[in-house]
Structures are given as structure tokens and as C-alpha cells.
Amino acid sequence: MEPESAVTTCYRHPKVESYVRCTRCDRYICPDCMREAAVGHQCVECVKEGARSIRQARTAFGGRITTAPVVTYVLIGLNVLAYLGELVRPAIVDRFSMLGADLRGPDGGHYLWQYPYPPELHAEGVAGGQWERLLTGAFLHLPPLQGTFGILHIVMNMVSLWNVGRVVEAQLGRVRYLALYLLSALGGSVLILLIAPGTHTVGASGAIFGLGAAYYVMARRLGADMSTVNRYMTGLLLWLVISAGLTSWQGHLGGLLAGGVVTLAYAYVPRGPRRGLLQAAACAALLVLLVLLTVGKVTDLTG
């Protein structure tokens, strides 16, 4: 009488019979654990280990290569949701728009800033401790029937974000791109605080001007054909001049400068294992500078 052959089972599922071995670790694997390989099948752990050993492709600026501009989609979505919120509750604009300093009395009226402000008056804006306005204002836009542009304000900004944002995100990768966008928005708000603290401003224009600066710096760094890029930058700078009489040129200029500084760090930091760390350090340094400028201005305003 022949001896009964031993039953082999999957190493991950002991109750499942298996007679196929992983070509790398030689363990038995069931159909649920099999992953096709160039030769035979591999188990789940060996496939993951192999993926970790493969060097991920990077862009010229150190970002991971992505197939879809997810961050751009999310940013557009947040701006649109904020705009719908404004339509439902218009008070959102007054509360979360970028405002450096304002004084209001018990009756809600506006008063000239006084140093220090009297206790019977209430300080609003960044000087009143509402630091969130430095970023929230960049996600709000003019209501449909207000100002020179109305609903065109958000339409123009979102079209610009769609056109330029996809290009910049593809080159920088998602993390670097998001840092660029937020620092550009913050840079625009800080320049508004420094130069025109008493004005309400809304819009993603500061961040978009930062993306425009990034588009130009990246094209120069990659040696691209500058004819199209120069035409785009000419239009951007022309709009910066025109906006001096229509919207917040301070926010546009601040975003342009911040975006340019961040992208110069992305583009010209030497390649190497510490490239990402140096790029992050440059972003952190700019953030610290913007915070110090904000603290200094608020201290000056509040005496």
C-alpha cells in the first residue's frame, strides 16, 4: 500500500490546499495570493518587496511623475464649493476675506485705526487675531453681481488655474505643487497686510500669479521654447499693471514674488540624495519670513 502524500497549504491561508510555489521565496501560494511574474508566479510580499527596490521615476524638479492633476482638481473644487457657500450665506465673504486691520464699534460701523485701539472698539482682521484670513481669502471670490467682474472673477481664475496648474503640477509633483500654491497665496496676503491692511480682498489670483512665475522659471530651467512662455508672461505682467486700478495688485505681486522664490529653489537646488530636504528647507525659510513679516506688521498696528 502506497503512503498518502502530504497535503500542502497556502502560507497565508492554511486551510486552502496549494501546490504552486512562489518563484522568489519558494512558499506555497493559493490562487488569491498569486501574482503573475515574468517566470511563474510570486506571492504578495515578494511583489511588494520588488516594487520597493525599483527606483521611482522623478521629474526634472524631483517630483513624482503623476498621470492626473489631482491637486489642481481639488483646488478648483474647493474654490467652487467656497463660492457656492457664499451664494447661500453672503456673510462668509465679510468674515473670511483677506483683511489686515479694521476697527468696528458696537453699532457695527467702521472707524479709523487708532494706536492702540480703544477698548470700546473691536479689532477685526489679521490684526484682530483672525490669522486664518491669510489663506481663506484666497479661496473666496466676488459675488455674482458685485464689483467690476462679478461672476467672471471666479471663472477667469479657475480657467487660469486649470490651464497653468496642470502643467506646473505635472512638473513639480503633487507635494511641491501644493506647497507652491499655498505659499504663493500666503505671499499675496502678506503683501496686502504690509501695504494696504485696511482693504478687503478675495480671490485666488495671488496663488495663480505664483503658478505663472513657476511656469516661467521651469521653462527657463528646462531650456524650453520661450516664445510662447514670454507671451504668457507678458500678458500676466500686463494684467498686473491693469489690476492696479481694478483689483488688489498687492496680492498679485506678492503671489508672483513668492511663487518665483519657491520655484527657483525647486529648479536650482543641486541634485542629490538631500535635494528634497533642501527644497523643503527653502519653503520653510520663506514661510518663516512671511510669518515674521506678519507678526511685525500686526505688532506695529496694535501698538
Summary of the structure (lengths in Angstrom):
residues: 303
radius of gyration: 27.0
end to end distance: 101.1
largest distance: 105.9
contacts: 960
relative contact order: 0.11
helix: 58%
strand: 7%
